[in-house]
Amino acid sequence: MSGKSAKSIVKHWASALLVVIAIAGTVTAFSLPGFGGPEKVKASGGVVNIPLSKVSDGKARFFRFSDGGKEIAFFVVKAPDGTVKTAFDACDVCFKEKKGYAQDGAFMVCKQCNMKFGTNRIGPHAVGGCNPSYLPSKQTGGNVIISAADLKAGTRYF
């Protein structure tokens, strides 16, 4: 075997190995919580419990709750002011497009119209337009607690 063909074979296998590593990394990332899509949650005792530790880093976490075959999407995010915010992954204006929001630092951005909303402002008083539709919640015992009834009230968005 000449030195040139040995180098060619090594380069070929090195390239193939890099492709395998990239694919494995992508598959692994999309199977981790917080990556690749919303996490499915279920109610227990009429409520959904989400550990505060899961949302303490300021990154929005997206969830799906099933209600009779209807998937209700919502997110939980710790705002820069330290409060934990919950909202449906929908707004009053663009919900029919079923695109929801993406996070851009301290803002949630409507994927349909690109309007930005500060996470500090998410709540019962920020309503209308493309504001993330408020989802009531409370914090107890290291968990964010969301009533299944409140989640079901958001069915109209989905």
N, C-alpha and C positions, 0 to 999 in steps of 0.2 A: 504494500500500500504506500503510495507516495505521500509525502508530507502535506501536499496541497489538498489531496482528497480527505485525509484524516482531519485537517482543519475544517474542511467543508462539512464533514459529518458532525464534528463537535459543535460547530455553529448551528447546524440544523437542529440538533438535539437540545441545545441551549435555548434556542428560540421556542421550540415545542414545550420545553419545561416552563418557560416564562408564561406562555399562553395558558398552560394548565394551572399555574399558580394564580394568575389573574382571574380565571374562571372560578377556581375554588374560593378565592377571596370575595368575589362578588356573591356567590351562592351563600357563603357564610354570613356576610353583611346583611343580606336580605332575609336571613332567618333569625337574626337577633331582634329582640324587642326594640321598637323605635326606628327600625330600618325597614324599608320595603313595603310599608303599608300599615294600616291601622291594626291595633291589637283588639281582638274580640273579647268582650267582657259579658258577664252574666250577673243578674241580680240574685242576691241571697237575702231573704227576709225583707224584700221590697226595696232594697238599695243596692247600688254598685259601690264597692270599696276600691279605691285606688291608693296604694301606698304613697305618701308624700315623698318618700325617698326616690320614687320613680320619676318625679317631676321637679326635683329640687335644683336642677342645673340650669333652669331658664329656657330649656328647649321644649317646644310644644310637642306633646305626645298625643297622637291621634288614636281614637278608639271607635269601635262599632258595637252597638247593642242591638240584638235581634228582638223584634216584636211581631210575632205572627208572620214571619217571612219578610218583614220590612226591616231593612238595615238602617239604623239611626246612627249617624256619624257625629262625633263631638271631639273636642280637644281640651286638654288641660295644660296650662302653662303658668310657670312662676314668673310674674312680672318683675321688672327692675325695682319696683317699690317694695318687693318682698311678699306681696299678696299672691295667692294662687287663684287663677281665673279659669272658669269653665264656660264653654260656649258650644253651640251646635256648629258643625263644620258647614255652615250655610248662612245665608243672609236673606233679608226680606226681598231684596231686588233680584239678585242673580241666582237664587236657589234652583230655579228651573233648569239651569245649565249643568247642575250636579258637579261643579268643579271644586267648590270649597275654598280653603285658604292654604297658604304656605307661610312659613315664618321667614322674616328677614330681620334678624337682630331683635330689637324691642318692638317690632311691628308684626302684625298679621296682615297679609296681602291677599285680597280677593283674586283668585286665579282667573276670574272672568273679566273684571274691569280694571284690575291692577290698583285699586284704591288701597291705601295703607291705613291701618288703625293701630295706635299704640296699645300695647298689652295692658298698660296701667289703666286704660279707660274702659276696658271690657267690663260690663256689668249691667245692672238693671236700668241705669239711667242713660246708657249709650244705645239708643234704639233707632230703628229706621235706617234707610239707605242701605249701604253695604256693610254696616257694622256687623261683627260676628253676633249672631242671635244668642242672647244671654241664656244660659242654662244654670238655674240655681244649684248651689252646692254648699256644703259646710265642711269644716275640718274637725275631726274628733279622733283622739287616740292614734295619731300618726297617719291618718287616712283622710283622703278627700272622699266625702260621702255624697252620692247623687241618688236622688229618689228615682225609682223605676217609673213612677207616675210622671215625674218631670221629663224624663227621657221620652216617654210615650207621647207627651204633649208636643214634641217636635216632629212627630211623624209627618206632618204636612209638608215639611221641607224635603222629604226623601221619597 
